[in-house]
């Protein structure tokens, strides 16, 4: 049997008021503006997040747009705080995306992050207009029964 052992390399937390994103998305008077398209394309992953945001935007689903972009922003701010200086300098919001493993556990990753055997566990909580994202960056080691 193979088991995994994670060694913590960093913890990042971000808290935001989701109303700030409502104001930002509607700052040009409507949800479907060039400004909203530009800001969302800078924050959201082009394959895994942006298409869903655009679908919500095109159907004028403001609350879903706010939830998606604010959750993405806070998650990426939290992951940024876990990174070494070298990777912080290269960091781009749109290169990271959230996903869920087979058990439904949330993670965040980037195809550009090249360190082997690391994972970024994610937790996001919402309450009364506040959103908190926490990221745990871990180095993963596989242990066999002999290694225990």
C-alpha positions in Angstrom: 0.0 0.0 0.0 1.3 3.5 -0.9 0.6 6.3 1.4 1.3 10.0 1.0 3.1 12.3 3.4 2.9 16.0 3.0 5.4 18.5 4.4 4.1 22.0 4.7 6.1 24.5 2.6 3.8 27.5 3.0 0.4 28.8 4.1 -1.4 31.6 2.4 -4.7 33.3 3.4 -6.7 36.1 1.7 -9.9 37.7 2.8 -12.0 40.0 0.6 -15.3 41.7 0.5 -17.2 40.3 -2.5 -19.1 43.6 -2.8 -15.8 45.2 -4.1 -16.0 42.8 -7.1 -19.6 43.8 -7.7 -18.6 47.5 -7.8 -15.6 46.6 -10.1 -17.7 44.5 -12.5 -20.4 47.2 -12.7 -18.0 50.2 -12.7 -18.6 50.9 -16.4 -22.4 50.8 -15.9 -23.1 47.3 -17.1 -21.8 43.7 -16.6 -21.1 43.1 -20.3 -18.5 45.9 -20.9 -15.0 45.9 -22.4 -13.6 46.7 -19.0 -15.2 43.6 -17.5 -13.8 41.4 -20.3 -10.3 42.8 -19.8 -10.3 42.4 -16.0 -11.7 38.9 -16.1 -9.2 37.8 -18.8 -6.3 39.0 -16.5 -7.6 37.1 -13.4 -9.3 33.9 -14.8 -7.6 30.9 -16.4 -8.5 31.0 -20.2 -9.5 27.4 -20.4 -10.9 26.4 -17.0 -12.4 29.6 -15.6 -13.0 32.3 -18.2 -15.5 30.4 -20.4 -17.7 29.8 -17.3 -17.5 33.5 -16.4 -18.3 34.5 -19.9 -21.3 32.2 -19.9 -22.6 33.8 -16.7 -21.8 37.3 -18.0 -23.6 36.7 -21.3 -26.7 35.5 -19.4 -26.5 38.5 -17.0 -25.9 36.3 -13.9 -24.2 39.0 -11.8 -24.1 37.0 -8.5 -22.5 34.0 -10.3 -19.9 36.3 -11.9 -19.1 37.9 -8.5 -18.8 34.5 -6.9 -16.5 33.0 -9.6 -14.2 36.0 -9.9 -13.9 36.8 -6.2 -13.3 33.2 -5.3 -10.7 32.9 -8.0 -9.0 36.1 -7.0 -8.8 35.2 -3.3 -7.6 31.7 -4.0 -4.8 33.0 -6.3 -3.8 35.7 -3.8 -3.5 33.0 -1.1 -1.4 30.7 -3.4 0.9 33.7 -4.2 1.7 34.1 -0.5 2.9 30.4 -0.4 5.4 30.8 -3.2 9.1 31.3 -3.1 10.4 34.7 -4.4 11.4 33.3 -7.8 7.8 32.1 -8.5 6.2 35.2 -7.0 8.1 37.3 -9.6 6.7 35.1 -12.4 3.2 34.9 -11.0 0.2 35.6 -13.2 -3.3 35.2 -12.0 -4.6 33.8 -15.2 -2.1 30.9 -15.1 -3.6 29.3 -12.0 -7.0 27.5 -11.7 -9.0 25.7 -9.1 -10.0 22.0 -9.5 -11.3 19.1 -7.4 -9.7 15.7 -7.0 -11.7 12.4 -7.2 -12.8 12.8 -3.6 -14.1 16.3 -4.3 -11.3 18.0 -2.3 -10.4 21.5 -3.7 -6.9 22.3 -5.0 -5.3 25.0 -7.1 -2.6 24.5 -9.7 -0.7 26.0 -12.7 0.7 24.3 -15.7 3.6 26.7 -15.5 4.6 25.8 -12.0 7.5 23.3 -12.5 8.4 22.1 -9.0 7.8 18.3 -8.7 5.8 16.6 -6.1 4.1 19.7 -4.7 0.4 20.3 -4.3 -1.7 23.3 -3.2 -4.7 22.4 -1.1 -7.4 25.0 -1.1 -10.2 26.0 1.2 -12.7 28.7 0.5 -15.4 30.0 2.8 -18.2 32.6 2.3 -20.1 34.5 4.9 -22.2 37.7 4.8 -20.3 39.3 1.9 -16.9 38.1 3.0 -14.8 35.4 1.3 -11.8 33.7 2.8 -9.4 31.5 0.9 -6.6 29.5 2.5 -3.9 27.6 0.6 -1.6 25.0 2.0 1.5 24.3 -0.1 2.9 20.9 0.5 5.8 18.7 -0.7 4.4 15.2 -1.2 6.3 12.0 -0.5 5.0 8.6 -1.3 5.7 6.0 1.4 5.4 2.3 1.1 4.7 0.0 4.1 8.5 -0.5 4.4 8.9 3.3 4.7 6.6 3.7 7.7 
